[in-house]
């Protein structure tokens, strides 16, 4: 039975939403690891062990041995890791150090947040099944870091009895994200009537609303011992072009922003729709929020939290790092 859960990356978008939902359920005792503070909820910070996971976890900093580890922490921007591939090594090291912690503490349950990037570029328009990955399809250092981490996790399953669940996420969006990711960036620009640039005219991806992702995690936690080990796509199951996302945001905000299209950036894929039938069959995963509704919810959340200067300043700082503000 799962009573204690260790979650890494607790200050991120998925981490924040998942922690807040699990806290409200009061079913589990949570311990959190992140190297930075949450800007959303001080109660998250009170439960957080602040540690850089690229370094081994010191003995004694985690209190009670966890029944389950959920590993969300990562450098998660594809293009960033093209520019700085050292961050890909960081992703691998974080996974290695956490697996070592699991091995030393005899924790067998291990959830890893992987990515749809491991499928690489698709030449077909069909949905991607969990089995359709191959090392030759890797398009970027970020992809390589996720692919390698999955391989390492499987090796710990073979050698040390860990029974992992690998979850491949795809373009998660919604509340608790005011970063430079595509949707909060487009909202930021549209509110200011600024030019919006779309990288790839035909780029079609599988956007997943944050509440659906959290529900999926909660469902697999409940069914963990029945479904592990396994790998699941946790996405919306439908494709939407980046251009349509931009147009919807501009229209919803009655913005005067102009949209232009340029070629996709190095390392990025053009097409992905996840086959979510395995997750539906094994633990009942059924996404409920379509992109049109999800974008509206995202905009409403953005408008609400922009009343807080703290959040606005955070996003501006993130954009300034890239010269995009």
Phi, psi and omega in degrees: 000137181269118178240326182242134183231133173255125182239126174263158181068037187287346179267354180282183183297303180294318180302313180299310182296319181292315180298314181297322179290316179294324177297319183291333179286335179058027181267340189227152170267124186252139165237136187240146175232130173201160178262355177226160183281153173285138175266001188255327191207117181293334178295332175293316180298325181293335180263358188268132167268116183274111185206142175274111186287354172289351175248147180306148179282117181298146177298136173094347183280339173260127185290263184286139177300127182283145172281335183214140172246132173244112186260101179256339188296135178185157161280115195245016179257116185303309185293326178302322182279343168290318179290319183228085183293349174303328181294335175293319176297321177303315180302317180294316181298319179301317180293317179300313182294325179287322175296322177296321176299316179298317181296314183292334181257006178057038174268116187266337183269125187214113176260129180242126176276099176267201189216153173296346178299336183294345178281341182070196181281135180259135176268351178249165180259008180281172179281147185266123176276158184300335183277351188268054175241152177203143184301331182286350181269358184295131186252347186204162174301326177298312178303315180300322181294322179286319179297314180295321179296319177300317179298318180296318179299316178297324179294324177290333174293317181291319188268330190232007173080009176291137180247091189274157165240118178260127182244120180262109183271160181216113173045058178291134181218166178130209184296159179068023174228108173232040181273203176261014174297165194300315185289309176297331177293315179296321178297315179303313181290318182296322178296337182253009179056035181266159180297133179248128181252128178254125180269092178112109183297321185255013183294116183235122185230169185259097182276138186233120181288142189302322181295324177294321178297313181299316177301318178299316178298316181295322179294317182289330175299315181296327185257012193309308187292343177273332188256339184279146357275148178191169178233137184225140165281129176238089184216187182281337180081008179222151180260141177222134179285149175300324179298317179294323176300312180299315181297319180297317180295315180299316180293318182297327182264005182050045185273155175263012180299137173267144180247128175239158183240134175228175183290154180293155183278158179302135176090350182265146179266161185258333186222131170199127167226128184273139170276111186257016184294327180294316178295323178294317182292317188278324181218020170078020182294123179217099179297140187244344187256108176289160186301319181301316178288318181298321179294322178295317177297321179296316179296318180298318178296316181300314181297323181292312185283344178290352173291341178269120180298328181302314183289320178299314180297324179298312181295318180300319178297319178296320180287325180296328179302332182255000182073027185255352185289000000 
